[in-house]
Amino acid sequence: MAATFPSPRQSAERVASTEGTHRLALIGFFVLTFALSWTIWVPVMTASFGWPGFSLPPAGLLGALMPGVAAIAVTASVGGWAAVRALLRQLTVWRVDVRWYAAAVLLIPAIIGATFVVSSALRGSWLPTPEITFGAVAFMLVLQIPNTLAEELGWRGFALPRMAALTGWLPASLGLGVIWAAWHLPYWISAPNVHLYGAAAIGLFFAMPVAASVFLAWMYRATGSVLLTWLTHLCINVTIAFLPLSSETIGSLWPQGLYTALIVGVGVVAALRLRQAGRSDGVRR
């Protein structure tokens, strides 16, 4: 029996249907993520200005779980539990080039460390830090593992490949970076250093995740591993917790500015690599 192939019109209709499904899934994911996280973060932000709201110490961690919650909910509604299992399998992709593990664990923490040392030297004294002990590091890891894992499952595991299938990898990484940064805004605005430094602090906070998003997209496209992007995210958060480059006690924004400029440089390198990528390999099954 002769093989039959879809006509150009049928192929176009299938592509349009797939793209429509991706768009609806992305809209549902972003709306649910913002609604769930901001329900927690906005009252904390308003309370930080003395307006009606509430102070909830674990608000940052709770709000950061919501991208993962939204990703699982939308995936289940669109594709059922088989699709949820496929989403979660991205967390088990560990057989990748060891150089990616080195990049995940060392690259941005090294930038943070170098910025901390240089800033301290130019300041004439060490920047203020919390006490660094084995117990403190272990506690911070326990705190950061759930929220960074949930974030990466949502942003890189769910949203990025669908956006890449629609627009290509570089536009998707930049667009997701802007959305990722905007999602943080109520949490950032409630921070004391933003109250002290104003819009400049927000601008630096905004630039960093946009650049990091491009780097993480390059990593994800090369490996298909949410495990690896999670490890990167975890190492960044834990390092910055013990070597803070922005706080009301530092007295200046320039350490954060230097760090952000270096991260933007990493993002530019990743962007050059992603420019050559198409969009046919966007959604991983």
VEXROTI-900610 format. One line per 2 residues: their letters; for each residue x, y, z of C-alpha. Coordinates in steps of 0.05 Angstrom, whole numbers, plus 5000, padded with zeros to 4 digits. Example, Ala and Ser with C-alpha at 12.3 -4.5 7.8 and 13.67 -1.06 7.14 Angstrom:
2
AS) 5246/4910/5156 ~ 5273/4979/5143 .
! end
This chain:
285
MA) 5000/5000/5000 ~ 5028/5068/4981 .
AT) 5048/5114/5036 ~ 5005/5176/5045 .
FP) 5031/5242/5069 ~ 4994/5303/5095 .
SP) 4982/5358/5046 ~ 5015/5426/5056 .
RQ) 4949/5452/5081 ~ 4941/5395/5131 .
SA) 5012/5405/5155 ~ 5000/5479/5165 .
ER) 4936/5465/5203 ~ 4973/5417/5249 .
VA) 5027/5468/5262 ~ 4975/5522/5276 .
ST) 4938/5476/5324 ~ 5002/5459/5361 .
EG) 5022/5532/5366 ~ 4952/5550/5391 .
TH) 4958/5497/5445 ~ 5025/5524/5466 .
RL) 4999/5595/5470 ~ 4938/5576/5512 .
AL) 4981/5533/5558 ~ 5031/5590/5567 .
IG) 4976/5641/5581 ~ 4946/5595/5633 .
FF) 5014/5582/5665 ~ 5034/5655/5670 .
VL) 4966/5678/5696 ~ 4964/5624/5749 .
TF) 5036/5634/5770 ~ 5029/5709/5779 .
AL) 4961/5702/5814 ~ 4987/5651/5864 .
SW) 5054/5684/5879 ~ 5028/5755/5881 .
TI) 4972/5736/5928 ~ 5028/5721/5977 .
WV) 5077/5776/5959 ~ 5034/5837/5947 .
PV) 5008/5841/6019 ~ 5080/5835/6044 .
MT) 5101/5890/5997 ~ 5045/5937/6019 .
AS) 5061/5923/6093 ~ 5134/5942/6080 .
FG) 5108/6013/6063 ~ 5064/6016/6125 .
WP) 5001/6003/6083 ~ 4950/5948/6098 .
GF) 4981/5880/6089 ~ 5018/5829/6130 .
SL) 5089/5808/6146 ~ 5101/5735/6132 .
PP) 5174/5712/6141 ~ 5170/5652/6093 .
AG) 5133/5692/6040 ~ 5191/5692/5992 .
LL) 5198/5617/5995 ~ 5124/5603/5990 .
GA) 5114/5649/5931 ~ 5172/5618/5894 .
LM) 5138/5549/5897 ~ 5082/5573/5852 .
PG) 5114/5566/5783 ~ 5121/5492/5796 .
VA) 5050/5486/5822 ~ 5024/5523/5761 .
AI) 5066/5482/5713 ~ 5039/5416/5741 .
AV) 4967/5442/5743 ~ 4967/5468/5671 .
TA) 5005/5407/5644 ~ 4954/5360/5677 .
SV) 4896/5399/5649 ~ 4924/5400/5578 .
GG) 4958/5332/5572 ~ 4938/5291/5633 .
WA) 4984/5255/5681 ~ 5026/5225/5625 .
AV) 5046/5296/5606 ~ 5060/5312/5680 .
RA) 5107/5251/5683 ~ 5142/5276/5620 .
LL) 5150/5345/5652 ~ 5179/5314/5716 .
RQ) 5226/5269/5677 ~ 5266/5330/5658 .
LT) 5289/5331/5731 ~ 5322/5263/5721 .
VW) 5366/5281/5662 ~ 5435/5277/5693 .
RV) 5480/5245/5639 ~ 5508/5308/5610 .
DV) 5578/5334/5595 ~ 5615/5346/5660 .
RW) 5632/5416/5636 ~ 5559/5435/5645 .
YA) 5562/5412/5717 ~ 5624/5455/5727 .
AA) 5587/5514/5696 ~ 5527/5502/5740 .
VL) 5565/5497/5805 ~ 5623/5545/5793 .
LI) 5611/5598/5740 ~ 5563/5647/5772 .
PA) 5584/5632/5844 ~ 5655/5649/5822 .
II) 5630/5715/5793 ~ 5595/5730/5859 .
GA) 5658/5712/5898 ~ 5704/5754/5855 .
TF) 5657/5813/5858 ~ 5653/5806/5934 .
VV) 5729/5805/5941 ~ 5741/5864/5893 .
SS) 5685/5905/5925 ~ 5713/5892/5994 .
AL) 5783/5911/5973 ~ 5761/5976/5942 .
RG) 5717/5990/6002 ~ 5775/5980/6050 .
SW) 5738/5928/6091 ~ 5699/5865/6080 .
LP) 5627/5872/6059 ~ 5580/5851/6115 .
TP) 5562/5777/6113 ~ 5524/5728/6156 .
EI) 5563/5676/6195 ~ 5586/5620/6148 .
TF) 5585/5552/6183 ~ 5570/5482/6160 .
GA) 5504/5484/6196 ~ 5485/5551/6165 .
VA) 5501/5527/6095 ~ 5463/5462/6106 .
FM) 5403/5501/6132 ~ 5405/5548/6072 .
LV) 5407/5488/6025 ~ 5346/5458/6058 .
LQ) 5310/5525/6051 ~ 5329/5537/5979 .
IP) 5321/5467/5948 ~ 5244/5466/5944 .
NT) 5233/5536/5916 ~ 5290/5535/5865 .
LA) 5266/5466/5842 ~ 5195/5491/5834 .
EE) 5218/5553/5798 ~ 5260/5515/5748 .
LG) 5205/5464/5735 ~ 5159/5521/5716 .
WR) 5204/5570/5681 ~ 5252/5524/5644 .
GF) 5215/5457/5646 ~ 5147/5483/5624 .
AL) 5150/5553/5596 ~ 5217/5558/5559 .
PR) 5209/5500/5510 ~ 5139/5522/5491 .
MA) 5162/5593/5480 ~ 5222/5568/5440 .
AL) 5176/5527/5396 ~ 5137/5591/5380 .
TG) 5191/5643/5373 ~ 5260/5610/5373 .
WL) 5308/5601/5431 ~ 5338/5670/5437 .
PA) 5273/5710/5435 ~ 5242/5659/5483 .
SL) 5300/5665/5532 ~ 5296/5741/5532 .
GL) 5220/5743/5536 ~ 5220/5692/5593 .
GV) 5274/5732/5629 ~ 5231/5795/5627 .
IW) 5170/5756/5653 ~ 5213/5722/5706 .
AA) 5240/5789/5730 ~ 5171/5822/5730 .
WH) 5144/5764/5771 ~ 5195/5781/5826 .
LP) 5175/5854/5831 ~ 5130/5854/5893 .
YW) 5181/5812/5930 ~ 5238/5858/5910 .
IS) 5201/5922/5925 ~ 5189/5898/5996 .
AP) 5264/5891/6008 ~ 5297/5943/6053 .
NV) 5352/5959/6003 ~ 5301/5977/5950 .
HL) 5268/6025/5999 ~ 5337/6056/6009 .
YG) 5363/6058/5938 ~ 5298/6063/5899 .
AA) 5290/6052/5824 ~ 5364/6040/5812 .
AI) 5362/5978/5856 ~ 5300/5952/5820 .
GL) 5334/5963/5753 ~ 5394/5922/5774 .
FF) 5350/5868/5803 ~ 5311/5866/5737 .
AM) 5372/5861/5692 ~ 5403/5801/5728 .
PV) 5348/5749/5717 ~ 5340/5771/5644 .
AA) 5414/5756/5632 ~ 5412/5693/5674 .
SV) 5351/5669/5635 ~ 5391/5670/5570 .
FL) 5448/5631/5603 ~ 5399/5580/5632 .
AW) 5364/5573/5564 ~ 5431/5558/5531 .
MY) 5444/5505/5584 ~ 5375/5475/5578 .
RA) 5376/5472/5502 ~ 5444/5438/5503 .
TG) 5425/5386/5556 ~ 5349/5381/5562 .
SV) 5362/5379/5637 ~ 5320/5417/5687 .
LL) 5362/5383/5740 ~ 5422/5423/5714 .
TW) 5386/5490/5711 ~ 5360/5477/5781 .
LT) 5430/5463/5806 ~ 5453/5528/5775 .
HL) 5396/5567/5807 ~ 5408/5534/5875 .
CI) 5483/5550/5874 ~ 5468/5623/5856 .
NV) 5418/5632/5913 ~ 5460/5598/5966 .
TI) 5523/5637/5946 ~ 5488/5704/5945 .
AF) 5457/5689/6013 ~ 5527/5684/6044 .
LP) 5563/5735/6001 ~ 5509/5789/5993 .
LS) 5525/5844/5944 ~ 5464/5887/5957 .
SE) 5438/5906/6025 ~ 5422/5968/6065 .
TI) 5485/5958/6106 ~ 5533/5961/6047 .
GS) 5519/6035/6034 ~ 5526/6032/5959 .
LW) 5497/5998/5898 ~ 5561/5991/5858 .
PQ) 5579/5919/5882 ~ 5511/5897/5857 .
GL) 5522/5937/5793 ~ 5590/5904/5780 .
YT) 5560/5835/5792 ~ 5501/5850/5746 .
AL) 5547/5875/5691 ~ 5587/5810/5694 .
IV) 5524/5768/5692 ~ 5501/5808/5632 .
GV) 5567/5790/5599 ~ 5552/5716/5610 .
GV) 5484/5727/5581 ~ 5513/5759/5518 .
VA) 5558/5699/5507 ~ 5499/5652/5515 .
AL) 5457/5696/5468 ~ 5509/5690/5413 .
RL) 5504/5614/5419 ~ 5429/5615/5419 .
RQ) 5425/5659/5357 ~ 5442/5599/5314 .
AG) 5388/5555/5345 ~ 5321/5544/5310 .
RS) 5256/5528/5342 ~ 5242/5457/5317 .
DG) 5270/5426/5381 ~ 5230/5470/5427 .
VR) 5183/5423/5465 ~ 5217/5361/5491 .
R) 5173/5299/5497 .
! end
